[in-house]
């Protein structure tokens, strides 16, 4: 049997170990307050971060909600705009159709107007010549109204159809003058003398004057001209004075004897 070899004897190291343990405990006691302070700072930092995260989360939710509302609003606007666009396209088609129709009507009217132009020119000439031969009551104004129709027609300011309408209005004015009687102020030429007189017009057939100096007379046609002739006989003067008095009193009906003003004046 083999006898165990005894190990070398070593002196126990308990004092060293104890010293080390003591040093460790001392270091722990020394660093513990600092560690606790760090932990407090870390806790406060984590609290701040948690609050910031929550605030950011709320802000993100608000932004997302606002974005969703904006998208819903844009979608609604898009729908409305699409509806309006459809209406606008429909309106555009209608306007294009209307334009084409009006262009066709305009072309038809233009062709019709060109066909009416000779008739309008002939009618203007006829009416103007007829008015020029009537009793010269405001003759310049009456002829100017007809000349204006002709000028507007030549300048294409009115169509031949419009010219005929306006010419017919002038014809109606002539017919009205032929039906009316009235008193007027006028300037006449009597034997080379210009006088401001009152005139009594009986339609477009007879016309008499009363001068401020007591003279009376009538308008007499002499061939293609008209001239004023003084009435010197007492009966004729009295008849004309009675006519002026009746018209002044607005007596429109009755029987009057007047000096003849329809026949051609006799040669002196």
Residue pairs with C-beta under 8 A, 6 or more apart in sequence:
109 159
112 161
113 159
113 160
113 161
114 160
116 159
116 160
116 161
116 164
117 153
117 160
119 160
119 164
120 153
120 160
120 161
120 163
120 164
120 167
121 150
121 153
123 164
123 167
124 146
124 149
124 150
124 153
124 163
124 167
127 146
127 167
127 170
127 171
128 143
128 146
128 147
128 150
130 174
131 139
131 142
131 143
131 146
131 170
131 174
132 139
132 143
133 224
134 174
134 204
135 201
135 204
135 205
135 207
135 219
135 226
136 219
136 226
137 177
137 184
137 201
137 204
137 207
142 170
142 173
142 174
145 170
145 173
146 167
146 170
149 158
149 163
149 166
149 167
149 170
150 163
152 158
152 163
153 160
153 163
158 166
174 204
177 203
177 204
178 203
178 204
178 205
179 203
180 201
180 203
181 200
181 201
181 202
181 203
181 247
181 252
182 200
182 201
182 247
183 198
183 199
183 200
183 201
183 244
183 247
183 248
184 198
184 199
184 201
185 196
185 197
185 198
185 199
186 196
186 197
186 198
186 199
186 209
187 194
187 195
187 196
187 197
188 194
188 195
188 197
188 199
188 209
188 228
189 195
189 227
189 228
190 209
190 211
190 215
190 217
190 228
190 230
191 230
195 209
195 211
196 212
197 209
197 210
197 211
197 212
198 209
198 210
198 244
199 207
199 208
199 209
199 210
200 207
200 208
200 209
200 210
200 240
200 243
200 244
200 247
201 207
205 261
205 262
206 218
206 219
206 258
206 261
206 262
207 218
207 219
207 261
208 216
208 217
208 218
208 219
208 240
208 243
208 244
208 258
208 259
208 261
209 215
209 216
209 217
209 218
209 219
209 228
210 216
210 240
210 241
210 244
211 217
215 230
216 230
216 231
216 236
216 237
216 240
216 241
217 228
217 229
217 230
217 231
217 240
218 228
218 229
218 231
218 240
218 259
218 261
219 226
219 227
219 228
219 229
219 261
220 226
220 227
220 228
220 229
220 261
220 263
220 264
220 265
221 262
221 264
221 265
222 264
222 265
223 264
227 265
229 265
231 237
231 240
231 259
236 259
239 256
239 257
239 258
239 259
240 258
240 259
242 256
243 256
243 258
246 254
246 256
